[in-house]
Amino acid sequence: MRRCVPRRSVRTAGCAWVQSETGAMDFAGDVRAGLTATPKRLSPKYLYDDLGSALFDAITALPEYYLTRAETEILKDRAVDIIDAVGYPVELIELGSGSAVKTRYLIDAAFTRQPSLRFCPIDISSAALDASARALRSEYPGIVVDGINAEYLSGLARLSRNGARRRLALFLGSNIGNFEPDEARSTLGALRSVLDPGDGFLLGADLKKDPQLLEAAYDDATGVTAAFSRNLLGRINRELGGHFDLSTFQHKARFDAVQSRIEIRLVSTIEQDVAIDRAGFVAHFDTGEPIHTESAYKFDDKSISALAEAAGFSVSGRWTDANSRFADYLLTAR
Ligand code: AVI
């Protein structure tokens, strides 16, 4: 059995020596809780450090990963229809906007209907928010960017209203698919509570389809998605003094038709003990033991409608790409 432990003994008691910064403590605590649980799991939110975000950008350009291209096609062709369906003047709110590349189609469409626009992106990355606010202000003289650097729920609580006739909230890219169903419901509920009746919510959702296409999208031939998954262990090594040998973990993506989700796991190919110094524990892996790192739920009209209705929205529009792989649903606050 391989032991990836440092020569010095590993402290396993308490959390006293974990870095004082809250983020690092959360990460250490979550890693310890997830890797000592049965079955083992790690939260997908930790996939996105700088390297993980760069790898995800590379995923969006892969031939197998059709999601980003399909949604771009929809927004490019139908953004004006979407703005007209919501009504204007409108202000845009976006959850997890990143560089707001796809959002620009909606911004362009809004400017065909009104001379000025308020855009309120909510993003956990202050660097991404700053960079996109700077770029948008220089591209669109009539835009006011009020970015909120926060997680979605606390960001929504900080939103202020600014006299626009309509609000349109955006949650694109099938990011909703990475939420467990209860988290998806609570996030939509929180969003509904900051909207008025008649306001819109544009929800990007990847649709159920042939499992082979789905599995290829999450396990590409070049191995970029595998590198994206394994980077989670690399991040534990870098930030928490972990001793993972990334080559002993295999990336697996499998579609579970009952739960309608892609399940992503890192599977230990050997029996091993891995010390994680700054989280103060040693994780034991049996040969073939998986860590669940991510789920990506896949939707249809029925599941989107149920989710929307439970949160106080009605489905009022639906646009798909030419291959009907992806849909943007317009939900209207009741
Ligand atoms: C960010 N999110 C919508 C991606 C997805 O398709 O679930 C994350 C991803 N994970 C592996 N590939 C893409």
Residues whose N, C-alpha, C, O or C-beta is under 5 A from the ligand:
A	BS01	AVI	I59 G173 S174 N175 A217 A296
